[in-house]
């Protein structure tokens, strides 16, 4: 009977301490996430200007791949020019970038607006950047802040000379399931976006130039006179 009482006392003490332990873990976890978010913002804001080419590799849930070559120009605050040209995936493996500049899509941001130019369709779509739920890379690059990361759980780790940040959306309604951002010497090297449907998009940056002169004049779209402009909310 005495042993049973001692066991009950130990169980009671454990149950009393358990909420304290859970709260301590939650506080520690929140602190680590806040610190990771702050570090990511610092890394993203370290480049007042950023120029790079990139390979884009998209993987469908069925396993097929779609590839593209792209060019990224970024000038803080909020100016971004993103050009993409579809290519054969073998061209990505060869590492030889195209030189014809036959862009399939051009994205231009200015403050909180975005223009999506599709030359083959002869149209431009104008939208508010905040309403583009699937444009996570563009949003992070043009508006890096702790507030912008509030909808994500953020963690970081060092791996093979890279500083890796992992973003997981807090909402299960998000169009992305995870975002991975890798830096080396505080320079953006790679981004990977995963979706709940099993799709992935990998962006591998190269020919990187950071904090070099970049005129604001390059952030313009040279559009044909008869182009269709579609404005969306």
MOWODA-V668081 format. One line per field, one symbol per residue. phi: phi as a letter, one per 30 degrees, with the letter a starting at -180 (. if undefined). burial: # if it has 9 or more other C-alpha atoms within 8 Angstrom, else .. A space follows every 10 residues. Layout:
phi = ???
burial = ???
This chain:
phi = .ddddddddd dddddddeed dddddddddd dddddddddd ddddddcdbb bacacccccd ddjdcbbacb bbbbbdcicb bbcbbdbddd ddddicddbd hcddabcbcb hccbcccced chbbccbddd ccdccdeddd dcbdadddcd dbdcbbacbh iccccccbdd cdcddbcabc bcbbhicdca bbcccddidb bccccahdbc hcebddddcb cccddcddcc cbd
burial = .......... .......... .......... .###.###.# #.##..#### ########## ....###### ######.### #########. ##........ ..######## .########. .########. ........## ####.#.##. .#####.... .########. .....##### ####..#### #####...## #####..#.# ........#. ......#... ...
